[in-house]
Amino acid sequence: MPLPPASNPFRRETLLHQLTSPPDWDLVIIGGGATGLGVALDGLSRGYRTLLLERDDFAKGTSSRSTKLVHGGVRYLAQGDVALVREALHERGLLLENAPHLVKDQEFIIPSYSWWGGPFYTIGLKLYDLLAGRLSLGPSRHLGRRETLGRLGNLRPEGLRGGVVYHDGQFDDARLAVNLAQTAIEAGGTLLNHCGVTGLLKDDAGRIAGVRATDHETGRPYELRARCVVNATGVFVDEILRLDEPTARPLVRPSQGVHLVVDRSFLPGNEALMIPKTDDGRVLFAVPWHGRVVLGTTDTPLDHATPEPRAQEMEIDFILRTAGRYLARAPRRADVLSVFAGLRPLAAPQDGSSATKEISRSHKILVSGAGLITITGGKWTTYRRMGQDTVDRAVALGRLPAAASGTAHQPIHGAHPTPDHSDHLSVYGSDLPGLRLLMAEHPTLAEKLDEKLEFYRAEVVWAARYEMARTVEDVLARRVRVLFLDARAALRLAPEVAALLAAELGRDAAWQQQQVAAFTALAHQYVLGQRRESGFAA
């Protein structure tokens, strides 16, 4: 049931007021992606007074642009990184228990077109099952040719010998980030999006003593003192490091992953397709997601990180070409509903190597001479363990008092067993009755945003009222995910969403126009077919 405004802990005015309330903070986290949210939740589970600041929106960057998998990483098992795979499989199991409304068991099929492929992958995936232990989602097994074709509709039959089915997790990344932020606020934390850190405070001894920040909506500056500051800004950790040490050596080498979204008819069954080794040694997935199919990903080293990375033509061509070798009806450029790129915060090698396969996916925690704690690397599946390890380091350094982590079995906001993940409203979990009540009380909000899409007008109001959405982009990119599912549809919806947000947030017509213009410029980057001469998606 919706909370009355006075008791709504997610109101921005309430959260901003907490910035001026003494005493000082125990823990300040910079960055509102998977890593930062994991650190915040862990700190709160130990009783620390915790603040998280995000300059854009929760999961604006890498954390909303994943392949939508909660997985151990079959690729890393093949590379011999057994410890990373074991840790990730354990965390996968915990996530399925703690957020069942967002995380589900997904069957993956590896087709075999060679005589040795079936036995080879069957044996390897049995080890994958073994490493999962009691948190296994189900056993892997060999499939005959007929069953493989029957379960993977649209798979190319020529030369197919069979396949192997195994289990992994699938989820909605940005929705999980929002729910983690809500969980942390309900646990007594203060988490603010659109509030960026502009500087670091130091004491007389030159040690980190807090941060300077600015609320992007009002322009109001803040000085916030803390016992411990954590830099969890993903691919942007080097920017914060330079606020501490201007000559700091880069810690991150970004790797770009591109995904294409196509209609469900290209993979009409319930199973996902996994290609374990493409021409250049990558892994390619075709994963059912919110009634569409996500194709990806690439692995392209980049020199610099940008807030809105753009897909390169060679990455798009690679995905379409590789998918076409395995799908009987191959997707073409005209079939792509949305294209999005994300940057992985891989820990940079120190020997000058540029191959991303030589760059670790495990996380690293570093402490500067002034005491700034930085966490880098890692992946969504291990966000909770990354948070625990980071806070453990702060305790070991004496920055925080000793206390045990309590996140392993902590339900995440909305946690509720979901019998039907095909209903897009299932992502609201235990909030769904409240959303339905909002529709019942305001019948116009029970109308669809667009007759061709499944989303309701009430979801926009709910996003602003209870999920801290402040912009059209916040809603269409990370609350209802339309930008990632159908970019052209998102462009159509922008004016309606701006009007609904303006009414809820008390904004004027000029604000609506500015929001539509800003979102339109952004959304065109997700539409395949509008290109620039440079060869980048525009």
C-alpha positions in Angstrom: 0.0 0.0 0.0 1.4 3.4 -0.9 2.8 5.3 2.1 1.4 8.7 3.0 3.8 11.5 1.9 4.8 12.4 5.5 6.1 8.8 6.2 7.6 8.2 2.8 11.4 7.6 3.5 12.3 8.0 -0.2 11.2 11.6 -0.6 14.2 13.7 -1.8 13.4 16.5 0.7 13.7 14.0 3.5 17.0 12.6 2.3 18.5 16.1 1.7 17.5 17.2 5.2 19.6 14.3 6.5 22.7 15.8 5.0 22.5 18.7 7.5 21.7 16.5 10.5 24.6 15.9 13.0 26.6 13.9 13.9 29.3 13.1 11.3 29.0 10.0 9.1 30.8 6.8 9.8 30.9 5.8 6.1 30.5 7.8 3.0 30.4 6.0 -0.4 30.9 7.7 -3.7 29.1 6.0 -6.5 25.6 4.5 -6.8 26.2 1.4 -9.0 26.3 -2.2 -7.9 29.5 -1.8 -6.0 28.6 1.3 -4.1 25.2 0.0 -3.2 26.8 -3.2 -1.9 29.2 -1.3 0.3 26.3 0.9 1.7 24.1 -2.0 2.5 26.9 -3.9 4.2 27.9 -0.8 6.3 24.3 -0.4 7.4 24.0 -4.1 8.3 26.8 -3.5 10.8 25.1 -0.4 12.3 27.3 2.3 10.7 25.8 5.8 9.9 26.1 5.5 6.1 25.8 8.0 3.3 25.9 7.2 -0.5 26.2 9.9 -3.1 25.7 9.3 -6.9 26.3 12.2 -9.3 23.8 10.8 -11.9 21.2 8.1 -11.2 21.5 4.8 -9.4 23.0 2.3 -12.0 23.3 5.0 -14.6 26.6 3.5 -15.9 27.8 0.0 -16.1 25.3 -1.4 -13.7 22.3 -0.9 -16.0 24.1 -2.2 -19.1 25.0 -5.8 -18.3 24.0 -8.9 -20.2 21.3 -9.4 -17.5 23.0 -12.5 -16.0 23.6 -13.5 -12.4 26.3 -16.2 -13.1 29.4 -17.9 -12.0 31.0 -17.4 -15.4 31.5 -20.4 -17.6 34.2 -18.4 -19.4 36.2 -18.0 -16.2 36.0 -21.7 -15.4 37.5 -22.4 -18.8 40.3 -20.0 -18.0 41.0 -21.9 -14.8 39.8 -19.2 -12.3 38.0 -21.7 -10.1 38.1 -19.4 -7.0 36.2 -16.6 -8.8 33.7 -19.0 -10.2 33.0 -20.7 -6.8 32.5 -17.3 -5.1 30.2 -16.0 -7.9 28.1 -19.2 -7.8 27.7 -18.9 -4.1 26.6 -15.2 -4.5 24.3 -16.2 -7.3 22.5 -18.5 -4.9 22.2 -15.9 -2.3 20.8 -13.4 -4.8 18.1 -15.8 -5.9 17.0 -16.2 -2.2 17.2 -12.5 -1.3 15.6 -11.0 -4.5 13.3 -13.7 -6.0 11.2 -11.1 -7.7 14.1 -10.0 -9.9 16.4 -13.0 -10.1 15.3 -16.3 -11.7 16.7 -19.6 -12.8 17.4 -19.5 -16.5 18.3 -22.5 -18.6 21.1 -22.0 -21.1 21.8 -24.3 -24.0 25.2 -24.7 -25.7 24.7 -26.2 -29.2 27.3 -28.6 -30.4 28.3 -28.7 -34.1 31.3 -31.0 -33.6 31.7 -34.6 -32.4 33.7 -33.5 -29.3 31.6 -30.5 -28.3 28.9 -32.4 -26.4 31.2 -34.5 -24.2 33.6 -31.6 -23.6 31.0 -29.1 -22.4 29.1 -31.7 -20.5 32.1 -32.6 -18.4 33.0 -28.9 -17.8 29.5 -28.0 -16.7 29.4 -30.9 -14.3 32.3 -29.1 -12.5 30.3 -25.9 -12.7 27.4 -27.7 -10.9 29.8 -29.1 -8.3 31.2 -25.7 -7.5 27.7 -24.3 -6.9 27.2 -26.9 -4.1 23.9 -26.6 -2.2 23.0 -23.4 -4.0 23.0 -25.1 -7.4 20.0 -24.1 -9.6 19.8 -27.5 -11.2 22.0 -30.1 -12.9 23.4 -29.8 -16.4 22.9 -32.5 -18.9 23.5 -33.6 -22.5 20.8 -33.1 -25.1 20.2 -35.0 -28.3 19.9 -33.2 -31.6 16.1 -33.4 -31.7 15.6 -32.0 -28.2 18.1 -29.2 -28.8 16.2 -28.1 -31.9 12.9 -28.5 -30.1 13.9 -26.3 -27.1 15.9 -23.7 -29.0 13.5 -22.5 -31.6 15.1 -20.9 -34.7 18.5 -22.6 -34.1 20.3 -23.5 -37.3 19.9 -27.3 -37.9 22.7 -27.9 -40.4 25.5 -29.8 -38.8 24.0 -29.8 -35.3 24.9 -32.9 -33.3 23.2 -32.0 -30.0 23.7 -29.7 -27.1 24.2 -29.2 -23.3 21.8 -27.5 -21.0 22.9 -25.8 -17.8 21.4 -23.4 -15.3 22.4 -19.9 -14.4 20.6 -16.8 -13.1 18.9 -14.0 -15.1 17.8 -10.6 -13.6 16.9 -7.0 -14.2 20.1 -5.1 -13.3 18.8 -1.5 -12.9 15.7 -2.6 -11.0 17.9 -4.5 -8.5 20.0 -1.4 -8.0 16.9 0.7 -7.2 15.7 -2.0 -4.8 19.1 -2.1 -3.1 18.9 1.7 -2.7 15.5 1.4 -1.2 16.7 -1.4 1.1 19.5 0.7 2.4 17.2 3.7 3.1 14.8 1.5 4.9 17.8 0.3 7.0 18.5 3.9 8.1 20.9 5.0 5.4 20.9 8.2 3.3 21.3 7.6 -0.4 21.0 10.4 -2.9 21.2 10.3 -6.7 21.9 13.5 -8.7 24.2 14.7 -6.0 27.9 14.6 -7.1 31.1 14.6 -5.1 33.3 17.5 -6.1 36.2 17.2 -3.7 37.7 15.4 -0.7 38.1 16.8 2.8 41.4 16.2 4.7 42.3 16.7 8.3 45.4 18.5 9.6 47.4 15.3 9.2 46.5 15.1 5.5 44.1 12.1 6.0 40.7 11.8 4.3 38.0 13.3 6.5 35.0 13.5 4.3 33.7 14.9 1.0 32.4 18.0 -0.7 29.3 17.5 -2.7 26.7 19.4 -4.7 23.0 18.7 -5.1 22.5 19.0 -8.9 18.9 20.1 -8.6 19.4 23.1 -6.4 23.1 23.7 -6.8 23.5 23.7 -3.0 27.0 22.7 -1.8 27.7 20.4 1.2 30.7 19.6 3.3 30.2 16.1 4.8 32.6 14.7 7.3 33.2 11.0 7.8 35.4 8.5 9.5 35.8 6.5 6.2 35.3 7.4 2.5 35.0 4.7 -0.1 35.5 5.3 -3.8 33.1 2.9 -5.6 32.7 4.8 -8.9 33.3 1.9 -11.3 35.0 2.9 -14.5 35.4 6.4 -13.0 37.4 5.5 -9.9 40.5 7.3 -11.4 38.6 10.6 -11.4 38.1 10.4 -7.6 41.6 9.1 -7.0 43.0 12.2 -8.7 41.0 14.4 -6.2 43.1 12.7 -3.6 46.4 12.3 -5.5 46.6 14.3 -8.7 49.4 12.1 -10.1 47.8 8.8 -9.2 48.4 5.9 -11.6 45.2 4.7 -13.4 43.7 1.6 -11.8 41.0 0.8 -14.4 41.2 -0.2 -18.0 37.7 0.0 -19.4 36.4 -2.7 -21.6 33.3 -2.1 -23.7 30.5 -4.5 -24.0 27.8 -3.9 -26.6 24.3 -5.5 -26.7 21.6 -5.6 -29.3 17.9 -6.1 -28.4 15.7 -7.9 -30.9 12.1 -9.3 -31.0 11.4 -12.5 -29.0 10.7 -14.4 -32.3 14.4 -14.8 -32.9 14.5 -17.0 -29.8 10.9 -18.1 -29.1 11.5 -20.7 -26.4 12.2 -20.2 -22.7 15.9 -21.2 -23.0 18.8 -18.9 -23.6 21.5 -19.6 -26.2 25.2 -19.6 -25.2 28.0 -19.7 -27.8 31.1 -20.5 -25.7 33.7 -19.6 -28.3 33.3 -17.2 -31.2 35.9 -16.5 -33.9 37.9 -14.3 -31.7 37.6 -16.3 -28.5 34.7 -14.4 -27.0 31.4 -15.7 -25.5 28.1 -14.7 -27.0 24.7 -14.9 -25.4 21.1 -14.7 -26.7 19.0 -14.2 -23.5 15.2 -13.8 -23.2 14.5 -10.6 -21.2 11.3 -8.8 -20.6 9.6 -10.3 -23.7 12.6 -9.5 -26.0 16.0 -11.1 -26.6 19.4 -9.6 -25.6 22.3 -10.4 -27.9 25.8 -9.8 -26.6 28.4 -9.1 -25.7 31.5 -7.7 -27.1 34.8 -7.2 -25.3 36.6 -4.1 -26.7 39.4 -2.4 -24.8 39.1 1.4 -24.6 41.5 4.0 -23.4 38.9 6.3 -21.7 35.6 6.0 -19.9 32.6 8.2 -20.9 29.2 8.5 -19.3 27.4 7.4 -22.5 29.6 4.9 -24.4 28.7 4.3 -28.0 28.6 1.1 -29.9 31.2 0.8 -32.6 30.1 -0.5 -36.0 32.5 -3.4 -35.8 30.9 -4.5 -32.5 27.4 -4.4 -34.0 28.5 -6.3 -37.1 30.3 -8.9 -35.0 27.1 -9.6 -32.9 24.9 -9.8 -36.0 27.3 -11.9 -37.9 27.9 -14.4 -35.1 24.2 -14.6 -34.2 23.5 -15.3 -37.9 25.7 -18.3 -37.9 23.6 -20.0 -35.2 20.1 -18.7 -35.9 18.1 -20.0 -38.8 16.4 -16.7 -39.2 19.3 -14.3 -38.7 18.6 -10.8 -37.2 19.5 -7.8 -39.4 20.1 -4.2 -38.6 16.5 -3.4 -39.2 15.4 -5.9 -36.6 17.4 -4.2 -33.7 15.0 -2.5 -31.3 17.8 -1.0 -29.1 21.6 -1.0 -29.0 23.4 -0.2 -25.7 27.0 -0.2 -24.6 28.4 -0.5 -21.1 31.9 -0.2 -19.8 33.3 -2.9 -17.5 35.6 -1.6 -14.7 38.4 -4.1 -15.2 41.4 -3.7 -13.0 44.2 -2.5 -15.3 47.3 -4.7 -15.7 50.5 -3.2 -14.6 52.7 -4.6 -17.4 51.1 -2.6 -20.2 49.1 -5.5 -21.6 45.9 -4.5 -23.5 44.2 -7.8 -23.9 41.0 -7.8 -21.8 41.3 -11.6 -21.4 44.4 -10.8 -19.3 42.6 -8.3 -17.2 41.1 -9.6 -13.9 37.3 -9.8 -13.3 38.0 -10.3 -9.6 37.7 -7.2 -7.5 40.6 -5.3 -5.9 40.6 -3.0 -2.9 43.3 -0.3 -2.6 44.0 2.2 0.1 45.8 5.5 -0.6 48.3 7.1 1.7 45.6 9.5 2.8 43.2 6.7 3.6 40.9 6.8 0.7 39.6 3.2 0.1 39.0 2.3 -3.6 37.3 -0.8 -4.8 37.6 -1.7 -8.5 36.9 -4.6 -10.8 34.3 -7.3 -10.0 30.9 -7.9 -11.5 27.2 -7.6 -10.6 26.9 -11.2 -9.3 29.5 -10.6 -6.6 28.3 -7.1 -5.5 27.4 -8.2 -2.0 30.8 -9.9 -1.4 32.5 -6.8 -2.8 30.7 -4.7 -0.3 31.5 -7.0 2.6 35.2 -7.2 1.7 35.4 -3.4 1.4 33.9 -2.7 4.8 36.1 -5.5 6.3 39.1 -3.6 5.0 37.9 -0.4 6.6 37.5 -2.2 9.9 41.0 -3.7 9.6 42.4 -0.3 9.0 40.8 1.0 12.2 38.5 3.4 10.3 35.4 1.7 11.5 34.6 -0.3 14.7 34.5 -4.1 14.4 31.1 -5.5 13.6 29.8 -8.5 11.6 28.3 -8.2 8.2 24.6 -9.1 8.0 23.9 -9.0 4.3 24.2 -12.7 3.3 20.6 -13.5 4.1 19.1 -10.0 4.1 15.9 -9.7 1.9 16.1 -7.0 -0.7 13.2 -4.4 -1.0 10.4 -6.0 -2.9 11.5 -9.6 -2.1 8.6 -11.8 -2.9 8.3 -15.2 -4.6 7.1 -14.6 -8.1 5.3 -17.4 -9.9 5.2 -15.6 -13.3 8.3 -13.7 -14.4 6.7 -13.2 -17.8 4.4 -10.5 -16.3 6.5 -7.4 -16.4 4.8 -6.1 -13.2 6.4 -9.0 -11.3 9.6 -6.9 -10.9 7.7 -4.9 -8.2 7.5 -7.9 -6.0 5.9 -7.0 -2.6 5.3 -3.4 -3.9 2.8 -4.7 -6.5 -0.3 -4.4 -4.3 0.6 -0.8 -3.6 1.0 -0.1 -7.3 -2.3 -1.7 -8.1 -4.0 0.4 -5.4 -2.6 3.5 -7.0 -4.2 2.5 -10.3 -7.5 1.8 -8.5 -7.6 5.1 -6.8 -6.6 7.0 -10.0 -8.1 5.2 -13.0 -6.3 7.4 -15.5 -3.0 5.9 -14.2 -4.2 2.4 -15.0 -4.0 3.3 -18.7 -1.1 2.1 -20.8 1.6 4.6 -21.7 1.5 3.3 -25.2 -1.0 0.8 -26.8 1.9 -1.2 -28.2 3.7 -1.6 -24.9 3.0 -3.2 -21.6 3.8 -0.3 -19.3 1.3 1.7 -17.3 1.1 5.4 -16.5 1.0 4.6 -12.8 4.6 3.2 -13.1 5.9 6.7 -13.8 4.2 8.1 -10.8 5.4 5.2 -8.6 9.0 5.7 -9.9 9.0 9.3 -8.9 7.2 8.8 -5.6 8.9 5.7 -4.2 11.9 4.9 -6.5 13.7 8.3 -6.5 13.3 8.9 -10.2 13.9 12.6 -11.0 14.2 12.7 -14.8 12.6 11.2 -17.9 15.8 9.3 -18.4 15.6 7.9 -14.9 12.2 6.5 -15.7 12.5 5.2 -19.2 16.1 3.9 -18.9 16.2 2.4 -15.4 12.7 2.1 -13.9 10.6 0.7 -16.7 13.5 -0.1 -19.1 11.8 1.0 -22.3 15.0 2.7 -23.6 16.8 -0.7 -23.5 13.8 -2.6 -24.9 12.7 -0.4 -27.7 14.4 2.9 -28.2 12.0 4.2 -30.8 9.1 3.6 -28.4 11.0 5.4 -25.7 11.2 8.4 -27.9 7.4 8.3 -28.4 6.8 8.1 -24.7 9.1 10.9 -23.6 6.5 13.8 -23.7 3.9 11.8 -21.8 6.4 10.7 -19.1 7.7 14.3 -18.8 4.1 15.5 -18.2 3.4 12.8 -15.5 6.7 13.6 -13.8 6.1 17.3 -13.9 2.8 16.9 -12.2 4.3 14.6 -9.5 7.4 16.7 -8.9 5.9 20.1 -9.2 7.8 21.2 -12.4 6.7 23.7 -15.0 6.3 23.5 -18.8 9.9 24.7 -19.4 11.2 21.8 -17.4 9.1 19.4 -19.4 10.5 20.7 -22.7 14.1 20.6 -21.4 13.6 17.0 -20.2 12.1 15.9 -23.6 14.9 17.5 -25.5 17.6 15.9 -23.3 16.1 12.5 -23.5 15.6 12.7 -27.2 19.3 13.5 -27.8 20.2 10.5 -25.6 17.7 8.0 -27.0 18.8 8.5 -30.6 22.1 6.9 -29.5 20.2 3.7 -28.8 18.5 3.6 -32.2 20.4 1.5 -34.7 20.3 2.9 -38.2 21.1 6.6 -37.4 24.8 6.8 -37.9 27.5 9.4 -37.9 30.4 9.5 -40.4 32.8 8.5 -37.6 31.3 5.0 -37.6 29.9 5.3 -34.1 26.2 4.7 -33.2 24.4 8.0 -32.8 
